[in-house]
Amino acid sequence: MADVGEVLMSVLSTIRVPKPGDRVHKDECALSFSSPETEGGLYVCMNTFLGFGSQYVGRHHARSGQRAYLHITRTRKAKVRFSIYSVMFFFQVSDQFHMLSESDFPSLRPSGWRCEVCDLQENLWMNLTDGKVLCGRRYFNGSGGNNHALLHFQETGYPLAVKLGTITPDGADVYSYDEDDMVLDSKLPEHLSHFGIDMMTMEKAMNQRVGEWEVIQESGTTLRPLFGPGLTGMKNLGNSCYLNSVMQVLFTVPDFESKYVSNIDKIIDEAPSDPTQDFKTQVRYVRDICSAKDETCLLALCFQGDQIGIAPRMFKALVGRGHPEFSTNRQQDAQEFLLHFINMVERNCRSGSNPSEAFRYLVEERIVCQQSQKAKYTQRVDYIVQLPVPMDQATNTEELQEAERRREEGDTSAPTVRAQIPFTACMAALSEPEVLTDFWSSAVQAKTTATKTTRFASFPDHLVIQIKKFTFGLDWVPKKLDVSIDVPDTLDLSALRATGQQPGEELLPEVAPPPLMTPDVEVKGILGSHVLDDSTVSQLCEMGFPLEACRKAVYYTGNTGIDAAMNWIMSHMDDPDFSAPLVMPGCSSGPGTTPTESLSEEHLATIVSMGFSRDQATRALRATSNVLDRAVDWIFSHLDDLESMDVSEGGRSAAESEGGRDPPPGPRVRDGPGKYELFAFISHMGTSTMCGHYVCHIKKDQQWVIFNDQKVCASEKPPKDLGYLYFYRRVAE
């Protein structure tokens, strides 16, 4: 048997010392859900610093030739992290450790909390060492808190805080500033009792929305935990609940399962040397989390009856890389993340099946000039139906008005009344014609009034509906509509199918509108040099609008100020090319026109794989400075401009296309009957998409299940009327 010293010397040259910037993956396997706590532990390569579970370390050795691995095993104790802090910090005063008496702790009221520094009443945290009630972190848009809880930790070193308003008999949200992560506290009832808080009788009087948190999380009942395949929770990585909810729902869609599960062996075999940077591998990894078919995984995720879940850190880092928002630990909009992830799927499915096609559909827009009665038809791709909320259609208007009157009179006991909006009223608002008061008609060669009607040119296999709860107040501050909508279990959209050009109907001539003219000669001179008011653009961007939309707003209002630009934005937010790059006169190919020979072949191949021709892909990349994300958005927003160009389906050759019927322009879409059934919905709690919490409910085997991060339970009363995103699947006929 070889001497240990000889073995070490033989591998010494392959061992590296981590440098600044090197990431050591010591907490999770790069190819699976394994961690130091699972059976077999984790093996960390001493050269690449990648971690591998016992089932994959041999594969990595065979492919890389590496022989030196650090074997890490960890046994989870019944008393979790807080048991350490309770000794080190809970009784620490002026660097002296001693037991405090009951009288040393402040007694908190069960409601009416305020930050002790700034009197803020939202996003409040109580420090579990000294009972200080302070506000949470400030978000990038100025909302949230004023960082006083974080500053208190930096001044005192007291690391743990519980979020007030989340305390229920089932537990509470406990955060460690020291570890910058949510943690468990096995003795939370005992620790809270020091401050006069009884968890068993505590009502969840959430400061952001009365009753919303209790109802959506079903806090009023003791929910039965569920374990098994498809019932694995995901840890919250610091406000990553939006990601957890979206991924749990997506992997109940058969297209995603067949794409990333049926080809497991192939995906693993084709994984690059660093699988943490491979999209297919990491999506497959999340699918393993959601399915949890392995007994080892089930044991790892259930410790002494607790639902521990797993933390998809690698996946979150990969899908958020380079994105200004999803790369952070801030709360995000679940709808925006869903579209972002679908976009990544589109870019990474250059060949074979594309699971995002399950949601893709065509929208037909019919614009009728009211002066000439001639029409124009355009089509665009979409993935989500945005359903308006007509507040004037509330069925409990008298209750709402009475509650508002009492609040205005200073009645602090006035109840919070939630508006009851019929789903039929929302659908009517979606389908009714929109009046365009500033439409340039090619038939009369002037601006006039027109009506725009939107219909489905195709029905997808899976339909996503977003309730447009988030809007702007009169002061341009984002706000959330507190509404209850009777969303149905079954849906028939057949009446909303597009019919195309009607018999005898004349089309508007294809004549381009005249160039933009402004009455101010000086402004015209500035715009003639393509110079925009940067300060106005910056102000709009700070409000959260896309950069290109802000540039358009300033351009089309002739640099006349923030008010005019804001009015333009609010009038054009629903335009299909709202975020498309601004193209000024004399710049037909867009800013930063790129020669064909310098376009990325990889980007071209990605767009061609989505059903467009190479010429169309080239045009889109030229118009967006060879930036793939922008090119995809541009091409979906300019389908009507591409109708005259040849389209190849799936990148097939012209010779293959000649023998059959020419495919319609644009990307591939599925079509079928417009009858659907509800199978999942994602709910949001809080005052805006930048704060609060997301959970999802999914129907599995005729039983509704609530996924609240790592907690997975049988739903007793799914709050289908308070959802934000609804997911329907086609009913088979």
C-alpha angles and dihedrals in degrees: 000000000000118000114255090232091054091050091050092049091051092058099034093098091058095054117097132192111232113253127208106287095027112123116217109207098210098142106054143020117257091224106033147012094276119130137169087276097056123088110286093019124228131305116210116201108233092214106042096021090224116146123227134184120234091264093057106033091084091052091052091049091050093050100039104028090228115150105176116084132162108227112214123188126173131185116210113230123218089239108062132204096303092065087071095047091048088066099039102039115007093080099027116125122165091344090302118119113215140136114267121216124233090258091060092067122079116239113231128211115237091243144002094072123173134183108263091222107040104012091239111162099198134075094014127176129191116214108232093213103056104004096244112162109215138159124261133240124314115243124225092259093054096258127113113051141320098259093252094135090052092046089051090056091049091052099043106022090230100144109186129078135167121217109241112229094036095077112116135148086268095058140271143251109276120185130194113210088189092061095028090227144094112269139189124249112198091188098044095129090054094046094048092048088068087068096046095260116137108198093195093062099028116123117212096242094177113199097214103054123005110236095352096101094046095048098044094046091040089231095163094074136049103253120213112240116233129210134184142063112349092010102090120125128219124226120243108247095199106306095344093130089112090061093044093052095047094048093047090055097042093056093058086066109095093221092062093044094051092046098049104024108036091057097044096131093047093048092050093046092050095045113123124243089270104044091178087077096047115100098205093049094050094045089050087050092055089048089057088053092052095045099038093185093157116094090216089057092049091052091048093051095048115059116176090332095312122125102230100169122188135272114236094203096150093049093049091048092051099047092043097045111128094002113123093221111021091053090064133074092241123117113266140191111272091211092054091048091050090055091044092053092046088052090053090049090052091052094047098047101075092146136020125018122352112209093196088072086078088075101031119109140157125248121206118209117196116194118189121194105225093208099051098020088224119139141219124203125202133169131209137177122249139170104191132047109222107211116203121224111224100204091187088066095063113138094212098053094139092055091048093050093047092050090048092049092052092049092050089053090054097254103158091189093061109128124240107245120197117216113246109217121184114233089225089061090054091050091048090053089051095051102038117103117265118224116230109199098181102045119147107221118206088200096062096023091230143081115278143145122291138171124229121205122189123206139163113266087185136008117229125223089244122031123205119199122193118199105220095228095146118080142140127270125222088273091054090249113141113247138175124236112233100218141149116212123188095229108189128232090227129039133193115194097167092117090061096060114125118247101194125216112358124228110275093009115137122219126226113258115259096245123142117238118249118269117276113276125193126196093227110085093196092052090048089056092052093048090046086067090048093244116148128191100264094195092058091046090050093050091053092047090052088058089061102259121138115268096238091049089052091050090050092049092054093043098047092046092051098243089293097145146277097295095055091044092050091051089052091051094050090050095049104036092110095050110121091229095042092124097031117118118277112251113199126198109283092025101084094159093049130248116326097016110208124211115243093243092059096051116115111259088207091056091047091051092049094054093043089054088060091064103270127121123251090249091055092047090050092051092050094049092047090053093051103041093257093297108145099207092050092044092055091050091046095051092049089051096049104048091127089056090053099050092098092055124085115255124207117205113231091347094294119164125262090246091057091048096051094069096059141041114297110254118237116265119267134035125331114274133181122228138193143127116335096232118117144173127212116248105160144006136188120217131200127209120196142052099284142004089260093067140022129055141290130214131170135215119208128186110230121176091344090306123109113229126194118218108198100172105282094354113091117180142159108267115236098186114008108209096226092162094062100050128127103197121029124196121205130180126206116265110235113236 
